[in-house]
Amino acid sequence: NTCNEVSRGLQENCIGCGSEDVYGVTRIVGYYSKITNWNKNKIGELKDRHSGNYKLVVSE
């Protein structure tokens, strides 16, 4: 888009200027891919993924 805003997550509109001229990029096994080239099933899988701060708890 024209404002060159970069944000995390899947966005429908630019968070900087509100433009609909946005595209998503994701990292798959070490390389980046534009999701505009994906089919609807693959995009559905991406939306179903969860991210978070996961910790391993070790009990004694």
CHARMM internal coordinates of N, CA and C (Angstrom, degrees):
IC EDIT
DIST 1 N 1 CA 1.4543
DIST 1 CA 1 C 1.5239
ANGL 1 N 1 CA 1 C 110.28
DIST 1 C 2 N 1.2850
ANGL 1 CA 1 C 2 N 117.60
DIHE 1 N 1 CA 1 C 2 N 175.38
DIST 2 N 2 CA 1.4644
ANGL 1 C 2 N 2 CA 121.11
DIHE 1 CA 1 C 2 N 2 CA -173.19
DIST 2 CA 2 C 1.5166
ANGL 2 N 2 CA 2 C 114.00
DIHE 1 C 2 N 2 CA 2 C -75.81
DIST 2 C 3 N 1.3313
ANGL 2 CA 2 C 3 N 118.98
DIHE 2 N 2 CA 2 C 3 N -23.63
DIST 3 N 3 CA 1.4696
ANGL 2 C 3 N 3 CA 119.63
DIHE 2 CA 2 C 3 N 3 CA -177.75
DIST 3 CA 3 C 1.5319
ANGL 3 N 3 CA 3 C 112.38
DIHE 2 C 3 N 3 CA 3 C -88.53
DIST 3 C 4 N 1.3408
ANGL 3 CA 3 C 4 N 117.83
DIHE 3 N 3 CA 3 C 4 N -9.70
DIST 4 N 4 CA 1.4722
ANGL 3 C 4 N 4 CA 123.43
DIHE 3 CA 3 C 4 N 4 CA 178.37
DIST 4 CA 4 C 1.5234
ANGL 4 N 4 CA 4 C 114.16
DIHE 3 C 4 N 4 CA 4 C 60.24
DIST 4 C 5 N 1.3160
ANGL 4 CA 4 C 5 N 117.93
DIHE 4 N 4 CA 4 C 5 N 27.20
DIST 5 N 5 CA 1.4649
ANGL 4 C 5 N 5 CA 122.68
DIHE 4 CA 4 C 5 N 5 CA 177.31
DIST 5 CA 5 C 1.5250
ANGL 5 N 5 CA 5 C 109.53
DIHE 4 C 5 N 5 CA 5 C -70.03
DIST 5 C 6 N 1.3230
ANGL 5 CA 5 C 6 N 116.35
DIHE 5 N 5 CA 5 C 6 N 140.40
DIST 6 N 6 CA 1.4616
ANGL 5 C 6 N 6 CA 122.28
DIHE 5 CA 5 C 6 N 6 CA 176.26
DIST 6 CA 6 C 1.5174
ANGL 6 N 6 CA 6 C 107.48
DIHE 5 C 6 N 6 CA 6 C -121.65
DIST 6 C 7 N 1.3403
ANGL 6 CA 6 C 7 N 116.83
DIHE 6 N 6 CA 6 C 7 N 132.81
DIST 7 N 7 CA 1.4597
ANGL 6 C 7 N 7 CA 119.92
DIHE 6 CA 6 C 7 N 7 CA 179.82
DIST 7 CA 7 C 1.5177
ANGL 7 N 7 CA 7 C 109.68
DIHE 6 C 7 N 7 CA 7 C -142.93
DIST 7 C 8 N 1.3194
ANGL 7 CA 7 C 8 N 115.94
DIHE 7 N 7 CA 7 C 8 N 162.88
DIST 8 N 8 CA 1.4634
ANGL 7 C 8 N 8 CA 121.87
DIHE 7 CA 7 C 8 N 8 CA 178.19
DIST 8 CA 8 C 1.5158
ANGL 8 N 8 CA 8 C 110.02
DIHE 7 C 8 N 8 CA 8 C -92.14
DIST 8 C 9 N 1.3124
ANGL 8 CA 8 C 9 N 115.32
DIHE 8 N 8 CA 8 C 9 N 153.92
DIST 9 N 9 CA 1.4554
ANGL 8 C 9 N 9 CA 120.41
DIHE 8 CA 8 C 9 N 9 CA 177.30
DIST 9 CA 9 C 1.5168
ANGL 9 N 9 CA 9 C 112.22
DIHE 8 C 9 N 9 CA 9 C 91.36
DIST 9 C 10 N 1.3111
ANGL 9 CA 9 C 10 N 115.40
DIHE 9 N 9 CA 9 C 10 N 170.90
DIST 10 N 10 CA 1.4561
ANGL 9 C 10 N 10 CA 121.31
DIHE 9 CA 9 C 10 N 10 CA 178.80
DIST 10 CA 10 C 1.5193
ANGL 10 N 10 CA 10 C 108.48
DIHE 9 C 10 N 10 CA 10 C -88.49
DIST 10 C 11 N 1.3125
ANGL 10 CA 10 C 11 N 116.78
DIHE 10 N 10 CA 10 C 11 N 116.14
DIST 11 N 11 CA 1.4591
ANGL 10 C 11 N 11 CA 122.42
DIHE 10 CA 10 C 11 N 11 CA -176.65
DIST 11 CA 11 C 1.5256
ANGL 11 N 11 CA 11 C 110.22
DIHE 10 C 11 N 11 CA 11 C -114.94
DIST 11 C 12 N 1.3106
ANGL 11 CA 11 C 12 N 117.02
DIHE 11 N 11 CA 11 C 12 N 140.31
DIST 12 N 12 CA 1.4633
ANGL 11 C 12 N 12 CA 122.07
DIHE 11 CA 11 C 12 N 12 CA 174.02
DIST 12 CA 12 C 1.5252
ANGL 12 N 12 CA 12 C 110.58
DIHE 11 C 12 N 12 CA 12 C -84.76
DIST 12 C 13 N 1.3414
ANGL 12 CA 12 C 13 N 115.74
DIHE 12 N 12 CA 12 C 13 N -31.49
DIST 13 N 13 CA 1.4613
ANGL 12 C 13 N 13 CA 122.20
DIHE 12 CA 12 C 13 N 13 CA -179.46
DIST 13 CA 13 C 1.5171
ANGL 13 N 13 CA 13 C 109.18
DIHE 12 C 13 N 13 CA 13 C -132.10
DIST 13 C 14 N 1.3200
ANGL 13 CA 13 C 14 N 116.10
DIHE 13 N 13 CA 13 C 14 N 155.32
DIST 14 N 14 CA 1.4567
ANGL 13 C 14 N 14 CA 121.58
DIHE 13 CA 13 C 14 N 14 CA 176.73
DIST 14 CA 14 C 1.5254
ANGL 14 N 14 CA 14 C 109.60
DIHE 13 C 14 N 14 CA 14 C -65.78
DIST 14 C 15 N 1.3311
ANGL 14 CA 14 C 15 N 116.87
DIHE 14 N 14 CA 14 C 15 N 132.27
DIST 15 N 15 CA 1.4634
ANGL 14 C 15 N 15 CA 119.56
DIHE 14 CA 14 C 15 N 15 CA 179.42
DIST 15 CA 15 C 1.5236
ANGL 15 N 15 CA 15 C 111.60
DIHE 14 C 15 N 15 CA 15 C -77.22
DIST 15 C 16 N 1.3343
ANGL 15 CA 15 C 16 N 117.06
DIHE 15 N 15 CA 15 C 16 N -13.56
DIST 16 N 16 CA 1.4580
ANGL 15 C 16 N 16 CA 120.73
DIHE 15 CA 15 C 16 N 16 CA 179.20
DIST 16 CA 16 C 1.5175
ANGL 16 N 16 CA 16 C 113.16
DIHE 15 C 16 N 16 CA 16 C -86.50
DIST 16 C 17 N 1.3487
ANGL 16 CA 16 C 17 N 116.28
DIHE 16 N 16 CA 16 C 17 N -47.61
DIST 17 N 17 CA 1.4640
ANGL 16 C 17 N 17 CA 119.20
DIHE 16 CA 16 C 17 N 17 CA -174.01
DIST 17 CA 17 C 1.5281
ANGL 17 N 17 CA 17 C 113.76
DIHE 16 C 17 N 17 CA 17 C -123.39
DIST 17 C 18 N 1.3469
ANGL 17 CA 17 C 18 N 117.60
DIHE 17 N 17 CA 17 C 18 N -6.87
DIST 18 N 18 CA 1.4579
ANGL 17 C 18 N 18 CA 120.69
DIHE 17 CA 17 C 18 N 18 CA 179.20
DIST 18 CA 18 C 1.5231
ANGL 18 N 18 CA 18 C 114.81
DIHE 17 C 18 N 18 CA 18 C 84.73
DIST 18 C 19 N 1.3192
ANGL 18 CA 18 C 19 N 117.90
DIHE 18 N 18 CA 18 C 19 N 0.09
DIST 19 N 19 CA 1.4590
ANGL 18 C 19 N 19 CA 122.06
DIHE 18 CA 18 C 19 N 19 CA -178.94
DIST 19 CA 19 C 1.5269
ANGL 19 N 19 CA 19 C 111.18
DIHE 18 C 19 N 19 CA 19 C -62.58
DIST 19 C 20 N 1.3344
ANGL 19 CA 19 C 20 N 115.98
DIHE 19 N 19 CA 19 C 20 N 147.10
DIST 20 N 20 CA 1.4595
ANGL 19 C 20 N 20 CA 120.89
DIHE 19 CA 19 C 20 N 20 CA 174.06
DIST 20 CA 20 C 1.5259
ANGL 20 N 20 CA 20 C 111.38
DIHE 19 C 20 N 20 CA 20 C -87.79
DIST 20 C 21 N 1.3267
ANGL 20 CA 20 C 21 N 117.09
DIHE 20 N 20 CA 20 C 21 N -1.79
DIST 21 N 21 CA 1.4614
ANGL 20 C 21 N 21 CA 123.17
DIHE 20 CA 20 C 21 N 21 CA 179.73
DIST 21 CA 21 C 1.5293
ANGL 21 N 21 CA 21 C 108.96
DIHE 20 C 21 N 21 CA 21 C -81.51
DIST 21 C 22 N 1.3342
ANGL 21 CA 21 C 22 N 116.55
DIHE 21 N 21 CA 21 C 22 N 72.29
DIST 22 N 22 CA 1.4617
ANGL 21 C 22 N 22 CA 122.46
DIHE 21 CA 21 C 22 N 22 CA -178.98
DIST 22 CA 22 C 1.5272
ANGL 22 N 22 CA 22 C 108.90
DIHE 21 C 22 N 22 CA 22 C -129.86
DIST 22 C 23 N 1.3168
ANGL 22 CA 22 C 23 N 116.46
DIHE 22 N 22 CA 22 C 23 N 158.02
DIST 23 N 23 CA 1.4559
ANGL 22 C 23 N 23 CA 121.07
DIHE 22 CA 22 C 23 N 23 CA 172.54
DIST 23 CA 23 C 1.5109
ANGL 23 N 23 CA 23 C 108.68
DIHE 22 C 23 N 23 CA 23 C -144.14
DIST 23 C 24 N 1.3129
ANGL 23 CA 23 C 24 N 115.83
DIHE 23 N 23 CA 23 C 24 N 153.15
DIST 24 N 24 CA 1.4552
ANGL 23 C 24 N 24 CA 121.55
DIHE 23 CA 23 C 24 N 24 CA -179.51
DIST 24 CA 24 C 1.5151
ANGL 24 N 24 CA 24 C 111.25
DIHE 23 C 24 N 24 CA 24 C -100.38
DIST 24 C 25 N 1.3175
ANGL 24 CA 24 C 25 N 115.19
DIHE 24 N 24 CA 24 C 25 N 147.30
DIST 25 N 25 CA 1.4573
ANGL 24 C 25 N 25 CA 122.52
DIHE 24 CA 24 C 25 N 25 CA 175.88
DIST 25 CA 25 C 1.5164
ANGL 25 N 25 CA 25 C 106.75
DIHE 24 C 25 N 25 CA 25 C -130.40
DIST 25 C 26 N 1.3108
ANGL 25 CA 25 C 26 N 117.30
DIHE 25 N 25 CA 25 C 26 N 136.19
DIST 26 N 26 CA 1.4508
ANGL 25 C 26 N 26 CA 120.96
DIHE 25 CA 25 C 26 N 26 CA 177.88
DIST 26 CA 26 C 1.5165
ANGL 26 N 26 CA 26 C 109.88
DIHE 25 C 26 N 26 CA 26 C -131.79
DIST 26 C 27 N 1.3120
ANGL 26 CA 26 C 27 N 115.61
DIHE 26 N 26 CA 26 C 27 N 157.40
DIST 27 N 27 CA 1.4615
ANGL 26 C 27 N 27 CA 121.10
DIHE 26 CA 26 C 27 N 27 CA -179.62
DIST 27 CA 27 C 1.5210
ANGL 27 N 27 CA 27 C 108.47
DIHE 26 C 27 N 27 CA 27 C -100.86
DIST 27 C 28 N 1.3118
ANGL 27 CA 27 C 28 N 115.97
DIHE 27 N 27 CA 27 C 28 N 120.94
DIST 28 N 28 CA 1.4571
ANGL 27 C 28 N 28 CA 122.50
DIHE 27 CA 27 C 28 N 28 CA 179.31
DIST 28 CA 28 C 1.5275
ANGL 28 N 28 CA 28 C 108.10
DIHE 27 C 28 N 28 CA 28 C -122.63
DIST 28 C 29 N 1.3042
ANGL 28 CA 28 C 29 N 116.72
DIHE 28 N 28 CA 28 C 29 N 115.72
DIST 29 N 29 CA 1.4670
ANGL 28 C 29 N 29 CA 123.80
DIHE 28 CA 28 C 29 N 29 CA 176.18
DIST 29 CA 29 C 1.5303
ANGL 29 N 29 CA 29 C 111.69
DIHE 28 C 29 N 29 CA 29 C 46.15
DIST 29 C 30 N 1.3188
ANGL 29 CA 29 C 30 N 116.73
DIHE 29 N 29 CA 29 C 30 N 50.10
DIST 30 N 30 CA 1.4556
ANGL 29 C 30 N 30 CA 120.94
DIHE 29 CA 29 C 30 N 30 CA 172.06
DIST 30 CA 30 C 1.5128
ANGL 30 N 30 CA 30 C 116.73
DIHE 29 C 30 N 30 CA 30 C 89.96
DIST 30 C 31 N 1.3115
ANGL 30 CA 30 C 31 N 119.64
DIHE 30 N 30 CA 30 C 31 N -3.38
DIST 31 N 31 CA 1.4611
ANGL 30 C 31 N 31 CA 119.73
DIHE 30 CA 30 C 31 N 31 CA 176.76
DIST 31 CA 31 C 1.5230
ANGL 31 N 31 CA 31 C 109.56
DIHE 30 C 31 N 31 CA 31 C -132.07
DIST 31 C 32 N 1.3202
ANGL 31 CA 31 C 32 N 116.12
DIHE 31 N 31 CA 31 C 32 N 159.77
DIST 32 N 32 CA 1.4591
ANGL 31 C 32 N 32 CA 121.69
DIHE 31 CA 31 C 32 N 32 CA -177.80
DIST 32 CA 32 C 1.5240
ANGL 32 N 32 CA 32 C 110.60
DIHE 31 C 32 N 32 CA 32 C -99.39
DIST 32 C 33 N 1.3193
ANGL 32 CA 32 C 33 N 115.75
DIHE 32 N 32 CA 32 C 33 N 144.19
DIST 33 N 33 CA 1.4543
ANGL 32 C 33 N 33 CA 121.73
DIHE 32 CA 32 C 33 N 33 CA -177.56
DIST 33 CA 33 C 1.5258
ANGL 33 N 33 CA 33 C 109.69
DIHE 32 C 33 N 33 CA 33 C -139.41
DIST 33 C 34 N 1.3410
ANGL 33 CA 33 C 34 N 116.81
DIHE 33 N 33 CA 33 C 34 N 135.74
DIST 34 N 34 CA 1.4639
ANGL 33 C 34 N 34 CA 120.58
DIHE 33 CA 33 C 34 N 34 CA 173.42
DIST 34 CA 34 C 1.5197
ANGL 34 N 34 CA 34 C 108.48
DIHE 33 C 34 N 34 CA 34 C -74.43
DIST 34 C 35 N 1.3197
ANGL 34 CA 34 C 35 N 116.75
DIHE 34 N 34 CA 34 C 35 N 130.81
DIST 35 N 35 CA 1.4631
ANGL 34 C 35 N 35 CA 119.14
DIHE 34 CA 34 C 35 N 35 CA -178.03
DIST 35 CA 35 C 1.5231
ANGL 35 N 35 CA 35 C 112.41
DIHE 34 C 35 N 35 CA 35 C -78.40
DIST 35 C 36 N 1.3309
ANGL 35 CA 35 C 36 N 117.82
DIHE 35 N 35 CA 35 C 36 N -8.33
DIST 36 N 36 CA 1.4657
ANGL 35 C 36 N 36 CA 119.90
DIHE 35 CA 35 C 36 N 36 CA 176.91
DIST 36 CA 36 C 1.5202
ANGL 36 N 36 CA 36 C 111.30
DIHE 35 C 36 N 36 CA 36 C -65.36
DIST 36 C 37 N 1.3227
ANGL 36 CA 36 C 37 N 117.51
DIHE 36 N 36 CA 36 C 37 N -20.12
DIST 37 N 37 CA 1.4632
ANGL 36 C 37 N 37 CA 121.60
DIHE 36 CA 36 C 37 N 37 CA 179.33
DIST 37 CA 37 C 1.5270
ANGL 37 N 37 CA 37 C 112.47
DIHE 36 C 37 N 37 CA 37 C -87.94
DIST 37 C 38 N 1.3183
ANGL 37 CA 37 C 38 N 118.93
DIHE 37 N 37 CA 37 C 38 N -2.65
DIST 38 N 38 CA 1.4575
ANGL 37 C 38 N 38 CA 123.04
DIHE 37 CA 37 C 38 N 38 CA -175.52
DIST 38 CA 38 C 1.5242
ANGL 38 N 38 CA 38 C 111.62
DIHE 37 C 38 N 38 CA 38 C -88.63
DIST 38 C 39 N 1.3337
ANGL 38 CA 38 C 39 N 115.89
DIHE 38 N 38 CA 38 C 39 N 156.28
DIST 39 N 39 CA 1.4614
ANGL 38 C 39 N 39 CA 119.64
DIHE 38 CA 38 C 39 N 39 CA 173.67
DIST 39 CA 39 C 1.5325
ANGL 39 N 39 CA 39 C 109.46
DIHE 38 C 39 N 39 CA 39 C -82.40
DIST 39 C 40 N 1.3317
ANGL 39 CA 39 C 40 N 116.43
DIHE 39 N 39 CA 39 C 40 N 169.46
DIST 40 N 40 CA 1.4689
ANGL 39 C 40 N 40 CA 120.12
DIHE 39 CA 39 C 40 N 40 CA -173.48
DIST 40 CA 40 C 1.5292
ANGL 40 N 40 CA 40 C 112.58
DIHE 39 C 40 N 40 CA 40 C -64.62
DIST 40 C 41 N 1.3243
ANGL 40 CA 40 C 41 N 118.10
DIHE 40 N 40 CA 40 C 41 N -30.99
DIST 41 N 41 CA 1.4628
ANGL 40 C 41 N 41 CA 120.23
DIHE 40 CA 40 C 41 N 41 CA 179.11
DIST 41 CA 41 C 1.5229
ANGL 41 N 41 CA 41 C 111.59
DIHE 40 C 41 N 41 CA 41 C -68.17
DIST 41 C 42 N 1.3251
ANGL 41 CA 41 C 42 N 116.87
DIHE 41 N 41 CA 41 C 42 N -40.69
DIST 42 N 42 CA 1.4580
ANGL 41 C 42 N 42 CA 120.95
DIHE 41 CA 41 C 42 N 42 CA 179.42
DIST 42 CA 42 C 1.5338
ANGL 42 N 42 CA 42 C 110.08
DIHE 41 C 42 N 42 CA 42 C -67.61
DIST 42 C 43 N 1.3240
ANGL 42 CA 42 C 43 N 117.97
DIHE 42 N 42 CA 42 C 43 N -38.67
DIST 43 N 43 CA 1.4677
ANGL 42 C 43 N 43 CA 121.47
DIHE 42 CA 42 C 43 N 43 CA 176.86
DIST 43 CA 43 C 1.5283
ANGL 43 N 43 CA 43 C 109.62
DIHE 42 C 43 N 43 CA 43 C -64.87
DIST 43 C 44 N 1.3301
ANGL 43 CA 43 C 44 N 117.38
DIHE 43 N 43 CA 43 C 44 N -37.63
DIST 44 N 44 CA 1.4655
ANGL 43 C 44 N 44 CA 121.25
DIHE 43 CA 43 C 44 N 44 CA 176.32
DIST 44 CA 44 C 1.5166
ANGL 44 N 44 CA 44 C 111.72
DIHE 43 C 44 N 44 CA 44 C -61.26
DIST 44 C 45 N 1.3414
ANGL 44 CA 44 C 45 N 116.97
DIHE 44 N 44 CA 44 C 45 N -41.03
DIST 45 N 45 CA 1.4622
ANGL 44 C 45 N 45 CA 120.86
DIHE 44 CA 44 C 45 N 45 CA 176.74
DIST 45 CA 45 C 1.5197
ANGL 45 N 45 CA 45 C 110.96
DIHE 44 C 45 N 45 CA 45 C -62.21
DIST 45 C 46 N 1.3219
ANGL 45 CA 45 C 46 N 117.00
DIHE 45 N 45 CA 45 C 46 N -41.10
DIST 46 N 46 CA 1.4633
ANGL 45 C 46 N 46 CA 121.25
DIHE 45 CA 45 C 46 N 46 CA 179.07
DIST 46 CA 46 C 1.5252
ANGL 46 N 46 CA 46 C 110.93
DIHE 45 C 46 N 46 CA 46 C -62.18
DIST 46 C 47 N 1.3133
ANGL 46 CA 46 C 47 N 117.41
DIHE 46 N 46 CA 46 C 47 N -43.55
DIST 47 N 47 CA 1.4625
ANGL 46 C 47 N 47 CA 121.10
DIHE 46 CA 46 C 47 N 47 CA -179.51
DIST 47 CA 47 C 1.5269
ANGL 47 N 47 CA 47 C 112.06
DIHE 46 C 47 N 47 CA 47 C -66.81
DIST 47 C 48 N 1.3345
ANGL 47 CA 47 C 48 N 116.94
DIHE 47 N 47 CA 47 C 48 N -26.81
DIST 48 N 48 CA 1.4644
ANGL 47 C 48 N 48 CA 121.08
DIHE 47 CA 47 C 48 N 48 CA -179.97
DIST 48 CA 48 C 1.5217
ANGL 48 N 48 CA 48 C 113.47
DIHE 47 C 48 N 48 CA 48 C -81.52
DIST 48 C 49 N 1.3189
ANGL 48 CA 48 C 49 N 117.43
DIHE 48 N 48 CA 48 C 49 N -12.01
DIST 49 N 49 CA 1.4681
ANGL 48 C 49 N 49 CA 120.01
DIHE 48 CA 48 C 49 N 49 CA -179.55
DIST 49 CA 49 C 1.5172
ANGL 49 N 49 CA 49 C 110.14
DIHE 48 C 49 N 49 CA 49 C -69.13
DIST 49 C 50 N 1.3039
ANGL 49 CA 49 C 50 N 115.34
DIHE 49 N 49 CA 49 C 50 N 148.62
DIST 50 N 50 CA 1.4541
ANGL 49 C 50 N 50 CA 121.36
DIHE 49 CA 49 C 50 N 50 CA 179.12
DIST 50 CA 50 C 1.5156
ANGL 50 N 50 CA 50 C 109.18
DIHE 49 C 50 N 50 CA 50 C -114.73
DIST 50 C 51 N 1.3122
ANGL 50 CA 50 C 51 N 116.18
DIHE 50 N 50 CA 50 C 51 N 142.35
DIST 51 N 51 CA 1.4629
ANGL 50 C 51 N 51 CA 120.18
DIHE 50 CA 50 C 51 N 51 CA 173.67
DIST 51 CA 51 C 1.5157
ANGL 51 N 51 CA 51 C 107.45
DIHE 50 C 51 N 51 CA 51 C -125.30
DIST 51 C 52 N 1.2993
ANGL 51 CA 51 C 52 N 115.55
DIHE 51 N 51 CA 51 C 52 N 153.28
DIST 52 N 52 CA 1.4483
ANGL 51 C 52 N 52 CA 118.46
DIHE 51 CA 51 C 52 N 52 CA -179.30
DIST 52 CA 52 C 1.5030
ANGL 52 N 52 CA 52 C 111.61
DIHE 51 C 52 N 52 CA 52 C -178.59
DIST 52 C 53 N 1.3030
ANGL 52 CA 52 C 53 N 114.75
DIHE 52 N 52 CA 52 C 53 N -177.42
DIST 53 N 53 CA 1.4546
ANGL 52 C 53 N 53 CA 122.09
DIHE 52 CA 52 C 53 N 53 CA 179.08
DIST 53 CA 53 C 1.5271
ANGL 53 N 53 CA 53 C 107.09
DIHE 52 C 53 N 53 CA 53 C -101.93
DIST 53 C 54 N 1.3138
ANGL 53 CA 53 C 54 N 116.37
DIHE 53 N 53 CA 53 C 54 N 94.00
DIST 54 N 54 CA 1.4531
ANGL 53 C 54 N 54 CA 121.40
DIHE 53 CA 53 C 54 N 54 CA -175.59
DIST 54 CA 54 C 1.5193
ANGL 54 N 54 CA 54 C 110.12
DIHE 53 C 54 N 54 CA 54 C -95.86
DIST 54 C 55 N 1.3295
ANGL 54 CA 54 C 55 N 116.21
DIHE 54 N 54 CA 54 C 55 N 138.42
DIST 55 N 55 CA 1.4641
ANGL 54 C 55 N 55 CA 121.56
DIHE 54 CA 54 C 55 N 55 CA 179.99
DIST 55 CA 55 C 1.5190
ANGL 55 N 55 CA 55 C 109.15
DIHE 54 C 55 N 55 CA 55 C -125.96
DIST 55 C 56 N 1.3053
ANGL 55 CA 55 C 56 N 115.86
DIHE 55 N 55 CA 55 C 56 N 144.84
DIST 56 N 56 CA 1.4533
ANGL 55 C 56 N 56 CA 122.07
DIHE 55 CA 55 C 56 N 56 CA 175.47
DIST 56 CA 56 C 1.5162
ANGL 56 N 56 CA 56 C 108.03
DIHE 55 C 56 N 56 CA 56 C -91.59
DIST 56 C 57 N 1.3253
ANGL 56 CA 56 C 57 N 116.61
DIHE 56 N 56 CA 56 C 57 N 124.37
DIST 57 N 57 CA 1.4566
ANGL 56 C 57 N 57 CA 121.53
DIHE 56 CA 56 C 57 N 57 CA 179.47
DIST 57 CA 57 C 1.5215
ANGL 57 N 57 CA 57 C 107.85
DIHE 56 C 57 N 57 CA 57 C -105.43
DIST 57 C 58 N 1.3188
ANGL 57 CA 57 C 58 N 115.74
DIHE 57 N 57 CA 57 C 58 N 123.46
DIST 58 N 58 CA 1.4565
ANGL 57 C 58 N 58 CA 121.22
DIHE 57 CA 57 C 58 N 58 CA -179.69
DIST 58 CA 58 C 1.5161
ANGL 58 N 58 CA 58 C 108.25
DIHE 57 C 58 N 58 CA 58 C -107.65
DIST 58 C 59 N 1.3249
ANGL 58 CA 58 C 59 N 116.15
DIHE 58 N 58 CA 58 C 59 N 122.68
DIST 59 N 59 CA 1.4669
ANGL 58 C 59 N 59 CA 119.49
DIHE 58 CA 58 C 59 N 59 CA 178.09
DIST 59 CA 59 C 1.5215
ANGL 59 N 59 CA 59 C 108.95
DIHE 58 C 59 N 59 CA 59 C -101.76
DIST 59 C 60 N 1.3101
ANGL 59 CA 59 C 60 N 114.97
DIHE 59 N 59 CA 59 C 60 N 147.59
DIST 60 N 60 CA 1.4702
ANGL 59 C 60 N 60 CA 119.83
DIHE 59 CA 59 C 60 N 60 CA -178.63
DIST 60 CA 60 C 1.5023
ANGL 60 N 60 CA 60 C 111.12
DIHE 59 C 60 N 60 CA 60 C -103.63
END
COOR INIT
IC SEED 1 N 1 CA 1 C
IC BUILD
